[in-house]
Amino acid sequence: MALTKLNYTGQGVVPHAKMPTGSVLQVVYAETDTRQSETATSYTDLTGMTATITPSSTSNKILVQVCLNMGMQNSGMNLSCRLLRGSTNIFAGTDTSMKQGFVQTECGITGYQYEIKNFTATTLDAPSTASAVTYKVQAVVNTAAGTWYMNRNHYNTADQGTTKSSITLTEIVA
């Protein structure tokens, strides 16, 4: 929902261009309970973890919030996730000799591959555009063998729960 005007008591209508810094103009939210599994050793888009927003001004910021639920197949398996604006990684460590992402985790102990782990990312992005901007989350297996799972664990039985993951984009007046 895009908010273009703000009514406040006794003062009439204020165009969004005159709204105070920090005001929220619009929110885009996507959630998924889709269960996805992947063995690729290159980054793969997570199903349902893509959202697009069109900022009203080139100076406005986009608050990006990700809530991601992942599981792994094998102990000793290593997983990375990253957050992209278009094709640009926007929330990662700075050591370019390593996989760059907001998640870097390993299932080190046998039995823990049956856990669903929650990972989050929050960043205030400055896309510097008034055109549509797409944000998405990707994951990769860093080890030679194994499967990662979104919204489920490795065992995937009826007595073990499944989850939802989400991405929220909030336009903030700068």
C-alpha positions as CSV (number, residue, x, y, z in Angstrom):
1,M,0.0,0.0,0.0
2,A,1.5,3.3,-1.0
3,L,0.8,6.3,1.2
4,T,0.9,9.6,-0.7
5,K,-0.7,12.0,1.8
6,L,-0.8,12.4,5.5
7,N,-3.8,13.9,7.4
8,Y,-3.0,15.3,10.8
9,T,-5.4,17.0,13.2
10,G,-6.3,20.6,12.3
11,Q,-3.5,21.0,9.8
12,G,-5.0,19.8,6.5
13,V,-3.2,17.5,4.1
14,V,0.6,17.3,3.8
15,P,2.1,16.0,0.6
16,H,4.5,13.0,1.2
17,A,7.4,15.2,-0.1
18,K,7.0,17.3,3.1
19,M,6.7,14.3,5.5
20,P,9.3,14.3,8.3
21,T,12.5,12.3,7.9
22,G,11.9,8.7,9.1
23,S,8.3,8.6,8.0
24,V,7.1,5.3,6.5
25,L,5.7,5.7,3.0
26,Q,5.0,2.1,2.0
27,V,5.5,-1.5,3.0
28,V,5.9,-4.5,0.8
29,Y,5.7,-7.9,2.5
30,A,6.1,-11.4,1.1
31,E,6.0,-14.7,3.1
32,T,6.2,-18.3,2.1
33,D,5.7,-21.6,3.7
34,T,7.0,-23.4,0.5
35,R,9.4,-26.2,1.4
36,Q,12.4,-26.0,-0.8
37,S,15.4,-28.2,-1.0
38,E,18.6,-27.8,-3.0
39,T,22.0,-29.4,-3.5
40,A,23.6,-26.8,-5.8
41,T,27.0,-25.5,-4.9
42,S,26.2,-22.1,-6.6
43,Y,23.8,-19.5,-5.1
44,T,20.1,-20.4,-5.8
45,D,17.1,-18.1,-5.4
46,L,14.9,-19.0,-2.4
47,T,11.3,-19.6,-3.6
48,G,9.0,-16.8,-2.3
49,M,11.8,-14.7,-0.9
50,T,11.7,-12.0,-3.5
51,A,9.9,-8.6,-3.2
52,T,9.8,-5.5,-5.4
53,I,9.3,-1.9,-4.3
54,T,9.2,1.4,-6.2
55,P,10.6,4.2,-4.1
56,S,8.8,7.6,-4.4
57,S,12.1,9.5,-4.3
58,T,15.7,8.8,-5.2
59,S,16.7,10.0,-1.7
60,N,14.5,7.7,0.3
61,K,15.8,4.5,2.0
62,I,14.5,1.0,2.0
63,L,14.5,-0.9,5.3
64,V,14.9,-4.6,4.3
65,Q,14.1,-7.2,6.9
66,V,14.5,-11.0,6.3
67,C,13.3,-13.8,8.5
68,L,14.6,-17.1,7.1
69,N,14.1,-20.7,8.4
70,M,16.6,-23.3,7.1
71,G,17.6,-26.9,7.8
72,M,20.5,-29.1,6.6
73,Q,20.9,-32.7,5.7
74,N,24.2,-33.7,7.1
75,S,26.4,-33.0,10.1
76,G,29.5,-31.2,8.8
77,M,27.5,-29.4,6.1
78,N,28.1,-25.7,5.6
79,L,25.5,-23.2,4.3
80,S,25.6,-19.5,3.3
81,C,22.8,-17.1,2.4
82,R,22.9,-13.7,0.9
83,L,20.6,-10.7,0.4
84,L,20.6,-9.0,-3.1
85,R,19.3,-5.8,-4.5
86,G,19.1,-6.8,-8.2
87,S,22.4,-8.6,-8.6
88,T,24.3,-6.6,-5.9
89,N,25.0,-8.3,-2.6
90,I,24.0,-5.6,-0.1
91,F,24.4,-7.2,3.4
92,A,27.6,-9.2,3.8
93,G,31.0,-9.4,5.5
94,T,33.9,-7.6,3.9
95,D,36.4,-10.5,3.5
96,T,36.3,-11.2,-0.2
97,S,38.3,-14.4,0.1
98,M,35.2,-16.0,1.8
99,K,31.6,-16.6,0.8
100,Q,29.8,-13.3,1.3
101,G,26.4,-13.4,3.0
102,F,24.4,-12.7,6.2
103,V,24.3,-16.4,7.1
104,Q,27.3,-18.6,7.4
105,T,26.5,-21.7,9.4
106,E,27.6,-25.3,9.8
107,C,25.8,-28.3,11.1
108,G,28.7,-29.7,13.2
109,I,27.1,-32.3,15.4
110,T,25.2,-35.4,14.3
111,G,21.5,-35.0,15.2
112,Y,21.4,-31.3,14.7
113,Q,20.7,-31.6,11.0
114,Y,17.1,-32.2,12.1
115,E,16.8,-28.6,13.4
116,I,15.2,-25.7,11.6
117,K,17.4,-22.7,12.3
118,N,16.1,-19.1,12.1
119,F,18.3,-16.5,10.5
120,T,17.6,-12.8,10.2
121,A,19.0,-9.9,8.3
122,T,18.1,-6.2,8.7
123,T,19.7,-3.4,6.7
124,L,18.8,0.1,5.6
125,D,19.5,0.3,1.9
126,A,19.9,3.4,-0.3
127,P,19.0,2.3,-3.8
128,S,19.2,5.9,-5.1
129,T,16.4,5.4,-7.6
130,A,12.7,6.0,-8.1
131,S,12.3,3.0,-10.3
132,A,11.3,-0.5,-9.2
133,V,13.9,-2.3,-7.1
134,T,13.9,-6.1,-6.5
135,Y,15.3,-7.6,-3.4
136,K,15.9,-11.4,-3.0
137,V,17.5,-14.0,-0.8
138,Q,19.7,-16.8,-2.1
139,A,21.4,-19.8,-0.5
140,V,24.3,-22.1,-1.3
141,V,25.9,-25.3,0.0
142,N,29.6,-24.7,0.7
143,T,30.5,-28.3,1.1
144,A,30.8,-31.0,-1.5
145,A,27.7,-33.0,-0.5
146,G,24.5,-32.3,1.2
147,T,21.1,-30.7,0.9
148,W,19.7,-27.5,2.5
149,Y,16.1,-27.1,3.2
150,M,13.9,-24.0,3.6
151,N,11.0,-24.1,6.0
152,R,11.6,-27.7,6.9
153,N,14.2,-30.0,8.4
154,H,16.1,-32.9,7.0
155,Y,13.9,-35.6,8.5
156,N,10.6,-33.9,7.5
157,T,8.1,-36.1,9.4
158,A,4.6,-35.2,10.5
159,D,5.6,-34.9,14.1
160,Q,8.2,-32.1,13.3
161,G,6.9,-28.7,12.4
162,T,7.4,-26.7,9.2
163,T,7.8,-22.9,9.2
164,K,7.3,-19.7,7.2
165,S,10.0,-17.3,6.0
166,S,9.5,-13.7,5.0
167,I,10.9,-10.5,3.5
168,T,9.7,-7.0,4.3
169,L,10.6,-3.8,2.4
170,T,9.7,-0.5,4.1
171,E,10.3,2.8,2.3
172,I,11.5,5.5,4.7
173,V,11.7,9.2,4.0
174,A,15.3,10.4,4.1
